[in-house]
Amino acid sequence: MIRLFFLVALTFVAACTNPNDLDEAPAYMGNFHLGHNVVVAPNLVKGPASREASKQEWIDAVTQAVSDRFGRFDGTKLYHLGISVEGYVLAIPGVPVVASPKSALILNVTVWDDALGKKLNDKPHLVTVVETFSTNTFLGSGLTQSREKQILNLSRNAAKIIQNWMVQQNNELGWFEDDGRPAKEKISLLTGVPAAAPEENFPADQNDPSADQITTTDIAPAAEGVVPAVE
């Protein structure tokens, strides 16, 4: 775990993404409607050369970011998100450019279909988030941003990356389609043009063995309005 964080802190291991699109129409995601938004952090690990942040701070920030992003979808079928915050690095001030680390966040994500009462991905999907590259973070966000701003930015980036992964799963596997058919097939039939890929490419196979590197959490499905329970 420490070695993984060391690599994350010093290397740009995830593609940048732009989370500042909440005022735009949401990406197509079938008949998706956000049900329960459950965020936990039972195994939270602070990486090296990092500022301190509590479990509750991460839970609150990620919960809000997910609510802001996924609350925009107005489908009629409920899907629940179970997210475990596994580790983080909040960059501290360093020597530009050589020793300034990057802020990073690691999460596991599970998607539940309420109607079917089961998980859509058998193993939690591992998400690695790195701070958005900008003029403010070029020398390391530890020099230019407060701890609270770093948490906010990483949480927003995480929600966007989770959305991109879910869009791809719907395109490839029809996760949120009423008939279960991959969305890309329907879009191609209607327009004659292949479905556009999301901003980042994620493997369609949700059983990514890399997820085994992180301690996982299991979120039980909702039944009769009961909030999913963490096992």
C-alpha positions as CSV (number, residue, x, y, z in Angstrom):
1,M,0.0,0.0,0.0
2,I,2.8,2.4,0.9
3,R,4.6,1.6,-2.3
4,L,1.4,2.2,-4.3
5,F,1.0,5.6,-2.7
6,F,4.6,6.5,-3.3
7,L,4.1,5.9,-7.0
8,V,0.8,7.8,-7.0
9,A,2.3,10.8,-5.2
10,L,5.3,11.1,-7.6
11,T,3.7,10.1,-10.9
12,F,0.7,11.2,-12.9
13,V,-0.9,7.7,-12.9
14,A,-4.5,8.7,-14.0
15,A,-5.7,10.8,-16.8
16,C,-6.8,14.4,-16.0
17,T,-10.5,15.1,-16.2
18,N,-12.6,18.2,-16.1
19,P,-15.2,18.1,-13.3
20,N,-16.4,21.6,-14.0
21,D,-19.3,20.6,-16.2
22,L,-22.2,20.4,-13.7
23,D,-24.0,23.2,-15.5
24,E,-24.1,21.2,-18.7
25,A,-26.5,18.5,-19.7
26,P,-25.4,15.2,-18.1
27,A,-23.9,12.4,-20.2
28,Y,-26.3,9.8,-21.5
29,M,-26.7,7.0,-19.0
30,G,-29.9,5.2,-19.9
31,N,-32.6,5.1,-17.3
32,F,-30.3,5.8,-14.4
33,H,-31.6,7.5,-11.2
34,L,-29.4,7.8,-8.1
35,G,-30.8,5.9,-5.1
36,H,-28.6,5.4,-2.1
37,N,-25.3,7.2,-2.0
38,V,-23.3,5.3,0.6
39,V,-19.7,6.4,1.2
40,V,-17.5,4.7,3.9
41,A,-13.9,4.8,4.9
42,P,-13.2,1.9,7.2
43,N,-9.6,1.2,6.0
44,L,-8.5,4.7,5.2
45,V,-4.7,5.1,4.8
46,K,-2.8,8.4,4.6
47,G,0.0,8.2,2.1
48,P,3.5,9.6,2.6
49,A,4.3,13.3,2.6
50,S,0.6,14.1,3.1
51,R,-1.5,16.6,5.1
52,E,-4.0,15.1,7.5
53,A,-7.7,14.5,6.8
54,S,-10.2,12.6,8.8
55,K,-12.4,9.8,7.6
56,Q,-15.5,12.0,8.1
57,E,-14.1,14.8,6.0
58,W,-13.6,12.4,3.1
59,I,-17.0,10.8,3.6
60,D,-18.7,14.2,3.6
61,A,-16.7,15.5,0.6
62,V,-17.2,12.4,-1.6
63,T,-20.9,12.1,-0.7
64,Q,-21.5,15.7,-1.7
65,A,-19.6,15.4,-5.0
66,V,-21.4,12.2,-5.9
67,S,-24.8,13.8,-5.0
68,D,-24.0,16.9,-7.1
69,R,-23.0,14.9,-10.2
70,F,-25.4,12.0,-10.1
71,G,-28.4,13.8,-8.8
72,R,-28.8,15.4,-12.2
73,F,-29.9,12.1,-13.9
74,D,-33.7,11.9,-14.1
75,G,-34.3,8.3,-15.1
76,T,-36.9,6.2,-13.3
77,K,-34.9,3.1,-12.3
78,L,-33.0,3.3,-9.0
79,Y,-29.3,2.4,-8.8
80,H,-27.2,2.6,-5.6
81,L,-23.6,3.6,-5.3
82,G,-21.4,2.1,-2.6
83,I,-18.0,3.8,-2.3
84,S,-15.1,3.1,0.0
85,V,-12.4,5.7,0.4
86,E,-9.3,3.7,0.7
87,G,-6.4,6.1,0.8
88,Y,-5.2,9.6,0.0
89,V,-2.3,12.0,-0.4
90,L,-2.8,15.7,0.2
91,A,0.3,17.3,-1.1
92,I,2.4,19.3,1.2
93,P,4.6,22.2,0.2
94,G,7.8,21.0,-1.4
95,V,10.7,22.2,-3.6
96,P,9.3,23.0,-7.0
97,V,9.3,21.1,-9.4
98,V,11.4,18.2,-8.2
99,A,10.0,17.5,-4.8
100,S,6.4,18.7,-4.9
101,P,4.1,15.7,-4.8
102,K,0.7,15.4,-6.4
103,S,-2.4,15.0,-4.4
104,A,-4.2,11.7,-5.0
105,L,-7.2,9.7,-3.9
106,I,-8.0,6.0,-4.1
107,L,-11.5,4.6,-3.9
108,N,-13.5,1.4,-4.6
109,V,-16.9,1.6,-6.2
110,T,-19.8,-0.8,-6.4
111,V,-23.0,-0.2,-8.3
112,W,-26.3,-1.9,-7.3
113,D,-29.4,-2.4,-9.4
114,D,-32.3,-1.8,-7.0
115,A,-34.9,-3.7,-9.1
116,L,-32.7,-6.8,-9.5
117,G,-31.4,-6.5,-5.9
118,K,-27.8,-7.3,-6.9
119,K,-24.4,-5.8,-7.7
120,L,-23.6,-4.9,-11.3
121,N,-19.9,-5.3,-10.8
122,D,-18.9,-8.5,-8.8
123,K,-15.7,-6.9,-7.5
124,P,-15.4,-3.3,-6.4
125,H,-14.0,-1.1,-9.2
126,L,-10.7,0.6,-8.3
127,V,-10.5,4.3,-9.0
128,T,-7.3,6.3,-8.7
129,V,-7.7,10.0,-8.8
130,V,-5.0,12.7,-9.3
131,E,-5.5,16.4,-8.9
132,T,-6.4,18.2,-12.1
133,F,-3.5,19.7,-13.9
134,S,-3.7,23.5,-14.0
135,T,-1.5,26.6,-13.5
136,N,-2.4,26.4,-9.8
137,T,-1.2,22.9,-9.4
138,F,1.8,22.8,-11.8
139,L,4.2,23.3,-8.9
140,G,2.2,21.1,-6.6
141,S,-1.1,21.9,-4.9
142,G,0.6,21.9,-1.6
143,L,2.1,25.3,-2.5
144,T,-1.1,26.9,-3.8
145,Q,-4.1,25.3,-2.2
146,S,-5.5,24.7,1.3
147,R,-6.1,21.3,2.6
148,E,-9.9,21.8,2.2
149,K,-9.5,22.9,-1.4
150,Q,-7.4,19.8,-2.2
151,I,-10.1,17.5,-0.7
152,L,-12.8,19.3,-2.6
153,N,-11.0,19.0,-5.9
154,L,-10.1,15.4,-5.5
155,S,-13.7,14.5,-4.6
156,R,-15.1,16.3,-7.6
157,N,-12.6,14.6,-9.9
158,A,-13.5,11.2,-8.3
159,A,-17.2,11.7,-9.0
160,K,-16.4,12.6,-12.7
161,I,-14.2,9.6,-13.2
162,I,-16.8,7.3,-11.6
163,Q,-19.4,8.7,-14.0
164,N,-17.1,8.2,-17.0
165,W,-16.6,4.5,-16.0
166,M,-20.4,4.0,-15.6
167,V,-21.0,5.6,-19.0
168,Q,-18.6,3.2,-20.5
169,Q,-20.2,0.2,-18.7
170,N,-23.6,1.3,-20.1
171,N,-22.1,1.7,-23.6
172,E,-20.5,-1.7,-23.5
173,L,-22.8,-3.8,-21.2
174,G,-26.1,-1.9,-21.1
175,W,-26.0,-1.5,-17.3
176,F,-28.7,1.2,-17.2
177,E,-30.8,0.2,-20.3
178,D,-34.3,-1.1,-19.7
179,D,-33.7,-3.9,-22.2
180,G,-30.1,-4.6,-21.1
181,R,-28.6,-4.0,-24.6
182,P,-25.4,-2.0,-24.8
183,A,-26.1,1.6,-25.4
184,K,-23.5,1.9,-28.2
185,E,-25.5,-0.5,-30.3
186,K,-28.7,1.6,-30.1
187,I,-26.9,4.8,-30.8
188,S,-25.2,3.3,-33.8
189,L,-28.5,2.1,-35.2
190,L,-30.2,5.4,-34.7
191,T,-27.5,7.7,-36.0
192,G,-25.2,5.5,-38.1
193,V,-22.4,6.8,-36.1
194,P,-20.4,4.8,-33.4
195,A,-21.1,5.9,-29.8
196,A,-18.7,8.5,-28.5
197,A,-16.3,7.2,-25.8
198,P,-16.2,8.9,-22.4
199,E,-13.3,11.2,-21.5
200,E,-11.3,8.4,-20.0
201,N,-11.0,4.8,-21.1
202,F,-11.8,2.2,-18.5
203,P,-11.8,-1.5,-19.0
204,A,-15.2,-2.9,-19.7
205,D,-14.3,-5.9,-17.6
206,Q,-15.3,-4.9,-14.1
207,N,-13.3,-7.8,-12.6
208,D,-10.0,-6.0,-12.9
209,P,-7.4,-7.9,-10.9
210,S,-5.8,-4.6,-9.9
211,A,-8.7,-4.1,-7.5
212,D,-7.3,-6.8,-5.3
213,Q,-4.4,-4.4,-4.4
214,I,-6.8,-2.5,-2.1
215,T,-8.9,-3.7,0.8
216,T,-12.4,-3.8,-0.5
217,T,-15.9,-3.2,1.0
218,D,-19.2,-4.8,0.2
219,I,-22.4,-2.8,0.1
220,A,-25.6,-4.8,0.5
221,P,-28.6,-4.0,-1.8
222,A,-31.5,-2.0,-0.6
223,A,-34.7,-3.8,0.3
224,E,-38.0,-2.1,0.9
225,G,-36.4,1.3,1.3
226,V,-33.6,0.2,3.7
227,V,-30.3,1.9,3.2
228,P,-27.5,-0.4,2.0
229,A,-25.5,-1.7,4.9
230,V,-21.8,-2.0,5.0
231,E,-20.6,-5.5,5.7
